[in-house]
Amino acid sequence: MKLQIGYDMVYSCPQPTPMIMTLNVHSSRVSDLLTPDHVLTDPPIPTKGYRDGFGNWITRVVVPEGTTRIYTEALINDSGVPAQTYPDVQQLLVEDLPEEALVYLLGSRYCETDILVNDAWNLFTSAPFGWLRVQAICEFVHNHITFGYEFARATKTAADAFKEKVGVCRDYTHLAVSLCRCMNIPARYCTGYIGDIGSPYRPDEMDFAAWFEAYLDGGWYTFDPRNNRPIIGRVLMAQGRDAADVAIANIFGPNQLKEFRVQVDEVTE
């Protein structure tokens, strides 16, 4: 299947303002692109790109004074197959994990493992080992948190979401990632496109989405505690320790986001 993906953002800045933006499809999906997802601007302004420490493609730009549109529209091939379940996959002991996975066991800006470790072990000590334990964590988080955009705030952490029991997809993901790490399962935060293919149309939910990957038995496996169901048309953009590593924009000056739109649509031949 083919998906039309894209975003359209309008910023207003009172002065020239540097921005670091995470807006491109992840390198693992670049070969699926049928048209490039270049970061475009109106008015046209120079952009520069680099690869960050997590392998994500980052765009640097200085937005001029006034109003600037930042956008893209691209076509990408997708298998149309949701992430599969692997209930027999086991987790590795900490001493057997590869070094590159160890950073995803540690606490981070939004994932306070030190605060949640006792709750995690109380909740999941008796859960089956490996993939089934991660799924048990997803089931818990899915039922523990009530979704609502009105509950979103930039400073909310996993511990906050655990206590308040409300949030958006990033809060579900931060809590699940933290609980996995507390149970010695490496987990990394993911962001990207998720549409409503195969689901009732939800125009109020077209946003970049968050989910996570857990490291089990030598590989990374996809989990989605917010949706907690098979998803068609998931397109990865970036991975990191938490949302701080994959923010769509880090902005170094006063600004106002005046418009924001995300598109994920199936293209019918």
C-alpha positions as CSV (number, residue, x, y, z in Angstrom):
1,M,0.0,0.0,0.0
2,K,1.0,3.6,-0.5
3,L,0.7,6.3,2.2
4,Q,0.7,10.1,1.7
5,I,2.4,11.6,4.7
6,G,3.3,15.1,5.7
7,Y,3.1,18.0,8.1
8,D,2.3,21.7,7.9
9,M,3.4,24.1,10.6
10,V,3.4,27.9,10.8
11,Y,5.6,29.7,13.3
12,S,5.6,33.4,14.1
13,C,8.9,34.7,15.5
14,P,9.7,38.3,16.6
15,Q,13.3,38.0,15.6
16,P,15.6,35.5,13.6
17,T,15.3,32.3,15.6
18,P,17.5,29.1,15.4
19,M,15.6,25.8,15.4
20,I,16.7,22.2,15.5
21,M,13.9,20.0,14.0
22,T,13.3,16.2,13.9
23,L,11.0,15.9,10.9
24,N,12.3,13.3,8.5
25,V,11.4,9.6,8.1
26,H,13.9,7.4,9.9
27,S,16.8,5.9,8.0
28,S,15.2,2.4,8.4
29,R,12.3,3.5,6.2
30,V,14.1,5.8,3.7
31,S,14.2,3.0,1.1
32,D,10.3,2.9,1.2
33,L,10.0,6.6,0.2
34,L,8.6,7.1,-3.3
35,T,9.1,10.8,-3.1
36,P,11.5,12.7,-0.8
37,D,10.4,14.2,2.5
38,H,12.5,17.3,2.3
39,V,11.9,19.9,4.9
40,L,10.4,22.8,2.9
41,T,9.9,26.4,4.0
42,D,8.0,29.4,2.9
43,P,9.7,31.9,2.5
44,P,12.6,29.7,1.3
45,I,15.4,29.7,3.8
46,P,18.7,27.7,4.0
47,T,18.6,24.4,5.9
48,K,21.4,22.0,7.0
49,G,21.1,18.4,8.2
50,Y,23.1,16.1,10.4
51,R,22.8,12.7,12.1
52,D,22.4,12.8,15.9
53,G,23.8,10.4,18.4
54,F,20.7,8.1,18.1
55,G,20.9,7.9,14.3
56,N,18.0,10.4,13.6
57,W,18.2,12.9,10.8
58,I,18.0,16.5,12.2
59,T,17.4,19.7,10.3
60,R,19.0,23.0,11.4
61,V,17.4,26.3,10.3
62,V,17.2,29.9,11.3
63,V,13.7,31.1,10.9
64,P,13.5,34.8,10.0
65,E,11.4,37.5,11.8
66,G,7.7,37.2,10.9
67,T,5.7,34.2,9.8
68,T,7.3,31.1,8.4
69,R,5.7,27.9,7.1
70,I,7.6,24.6,7.5
71,Y,6.1,21.7,5.6
72,T,6.5,18.6,3.6
73,E,4.4,16.0,1.6
74,A,5.7,12.7,0.6
75,L,4.7,9.2,-0.6
76,I,5.9,6.1,1.1
77,N,5.4,2.4,0.5
78,D,4.1,0.4,3.5
79,S,3.5,-3.3,3.9
80,G,0.0,-2.7,5.3
81,V,0.8,-5.3,7.9
82,P,0.7,-4.3,11.6
83,A,3.4,-5.3,14.1
84,Q,3.3,-9.0,14.9
85,T,3.1,-10.6,18.3
86,Y,5.9,-12.9,19.6
87,P,4.8,-14.3,22.9
88,D,7.6,-16.8,23.0
89,V,10.4,-14.2,22.8
90,Q,12.4,-14.0,26.0
91,Q,14.5,-11.1,27.5
92,L,18.2,-11.2,28.1
93,L,19.8,-10.9,31.5
94,V,21.4,-7.5,32.0
95,E,24.9,-9.0,32.0
96,D,24.2,-10.5,28.5
97,L,22.9,-7.3,26.9
98,P,25.0,-5.6,24.2
99,E,26.6,-2.3,25.3
100,E,24.5,-0.3,22.8
101,A,21.3,-1.4,24.6
102,L,22.4,-0.4,28.1
103,V,21.6,3.3,27.8
104,Y,17.9,2.3,27.3
105,L,17.9,0.8,30.8
106,L,18.8,4.1,32.5
107,G,16.6,6.8,33.8
108,S,16.2,9.9,31.6
109,R,14.5,13.3,31.5
110,Y,10.9,12.0,31.4
111,C,11.5,8.4,32.6
112,E,12.3,8.4,36.3
113,T,13.2,4.8,36.9
114,D,14.4,5.6,40.4
115,I,10.9,6.9,41.4
116,L,9.0,4.0,39.7
117,V,11.2,1.0,40.4
118,N,9.4,-0.2,43.6
119,D,5.9,0.2,41.9
120,A,7.2,-1.7,38.9
121,W,8.4,-4.7,40.8
122,N,5.3,-4.8,42.9
123,L,3.1,-4.8,39.8
124,F,5.1,-7.1,37.5
125,T,7.2,-9.5,39.5
126,S,4.7,-12.3,38.8
127,A,4.2,-11.4,35.1
128,P,5.6,-13.9,32.6
129,F,9.2,-13.3,31.5
130,G,10.1,-11.6,28.2
131,W,7.6,-10.4,25.5
132,L,4.6,-11.3,27.7
133,R,6.0,-9.1,30.5
134,V,6.3,-6.2,28.2
135,Q,2.8,-6.8,27.0
136,A,1.5,-7.0,30.6
137,I,3.1,-3.5,31.1
138,C,1.3,-2.2,28.0
139,E,-2.0,-3.6,29.2
140,F,-1.5,-1.9,32.6
141,V,-0.6,1.5,31.1
142,H,-3.4,1.3,28.6
143,N,-6.0,0.8,31.3
144,H,-4.3,3.0,33.9
145,I,-4.2,6.2,31.8
146,T,-7.3,8.0,30.4
147,F,-6.5,9.7,27.0
148,G,-7.2,13.4,26.4
149,Y,-5.4,16.3,24.7
150,E,-6.5,18.6,27.5
151,F,-4.2,16.6,29.8
152,A,-1.0,17.3,27.8
153,R,1.8,19.4,29.1
154,A,5.4,19.6,28.1
155,T,6.8,19.0,31.6
156,K,4.8,15.9,32.4
157,T,6.9,12.9,33.3
158,A,6.3,9.1,33.6
159,A,5.9,9.5,37.4
160,D,3.4,12.3,36.9
161,A,1.4,10.2,34.4
162,F,1.4,7.2,36.8
163,K,0.1,9.5,39.6
164,E,-2.4,11.5,37.6
165,K,-3.7,8.7,35.4
166,V,-4.4,11.0,32.5
167,G,-2.4,12.0,29.4
168,V,-1.6,11.7,25.7
169,C,0.3,9.1,23.8
170,R,3.7,10.4,24.9
171,D,2.7,9.9,28.5
172,Y,1.5,6.3,27.9
173,T,4.9,5.7,26.2
174,H,7.0,7.4,28.9
175,L,5.3,5.3,31.6
176,A,5.6,2.0,29.7
177,V,9.3,2.7,28.8
178,S,10.0,3.5,32.5
179,L,8.3,0.4,33.8
180,C,10.2,-1.8,31.3
181,R,13.5,-0.3,32.3
182,C,12.7,-0.9,35.9
183,M,12.1,-4.5,35.1
184,N,15.6,-4.7,33.4
185,I,14.1,-4.6,29.8
186,P,15.8,-2.0,27.6
187,A,13.1,0.3,26.0
188,R,13.5,3.2,23.6
189,Y,11.0,6.0,22.8
190,C,9.8,6.2,19.2
191,T,7.9,8.9,17.3
192,G,6.4,9.1,13.9
193,Y,3.2,8.9,11.8
194,I,0.2,6.8,12.7
195,G,-3.0,7.1,10.7
196,D,-6.5,5.9,11.2
197,I,-6.4,3.2,8.4
198,G,-8.8,0.4,9.3
199,S,-10.3,2.5,12.1
200,P,-13.1,5.1,12.4
201,Y,-12.0,8.5,11.1
202,R,-10.7,10.6,13.9
203,P,-9.9,14.1,12.6
204,D,-9.0,15.5,16.0
205,E,-6.2,13.0,16.4
206,M,-4.0,13.7,13.4
207,D,-0.8,14.3,15.2
208,F,2.7,12.8,15.4
209,A,2.4,9.7,17.6
210,A,4.5,8.0,20.2
211,W,5.2,4.3,20.9
212,F,8.2,2.3,22.0
213,E,10.5,-0.6,21.2
214,A,11.7,-3.1,23.7
215,Y,15.0,-5.1,23.3
216,L,14.2,-8.8,23.6
217,D,16.3,-11.8,22.6
218,G,18.7,-9.8,20.4
219,G,16.2,-7.6,18.6
220,W,13.9,-4.6,19.0
221,Y,10.1,-5.2,19.1
222,T,7.3,-2.6,18.7
223,F,4.8,-2.0,21.4
224,D,2.1,0.7,21.6
225,P,0.5,1.1,25.1
226,R,-1.8,4.0,24.0
227,N,-3.5,2.1,21.2
228,N,-2.8,-1.4,22.4
229,R,-4.0,-3.0,19.2
230,P,-2.6,-3.8,15.7
231,I,-1.9,-0.6,13.8
232,I,-1.6,-0.4,10.0
233,G,0.6,2.3,8.5
234,R,3.1,3.1,11.3
235,V,6.0,5.2,9.9
236,L,9.0,5.7,12.2
237,M,10.6,9.1,12.3
238,A,13.0,9.0,15.3
239,Q,14.1,7.1,18.3
240,G,15.7,8.1,21.6
241,R,15.6,7.8,25.4
242,D,12.4,9.8,25.7
243,A,10.6,12.7,24.1
244,A,13.4,15.1,24.9
245,D,15.6,13.3,22.3
246,V,13.1,13.3,19.5
247,A,11.2,16.6,19.9
248,I,9.9,17.9,16.5
249,A,11.4,21.3,17.3
250,N,13.9,22.7,19.7
251,I,13.5,26.4,19.4
252,F,16.1,28.9,20.7
253,G,14.0,32.1,21.1
254,P,10.5,33.4,21.5
255,N,8.0,32.0,19.1
256,Q,4.4,31.1,18.5
257,L,3.1,28.0,16.7
258,K,0.1,29.4,14.8
259,E,-0.8,26.3,12.8
260,F,-0.1,22.6,13.0
261,R,-1.3,19.7,10.8
262,V,-0.2,16.1,10.3
263,Q,-1.3,14.0,7.4
264,V,-1.4,10.2,7.0
265,D,-3.7,9.0,4.2
266,E,-3.8,5.8,2.2
267,V,-3.4,6.5,-1.5
268,T,-5.9,4.5,-3.6
269,E,-4.8,3.7,-7.2
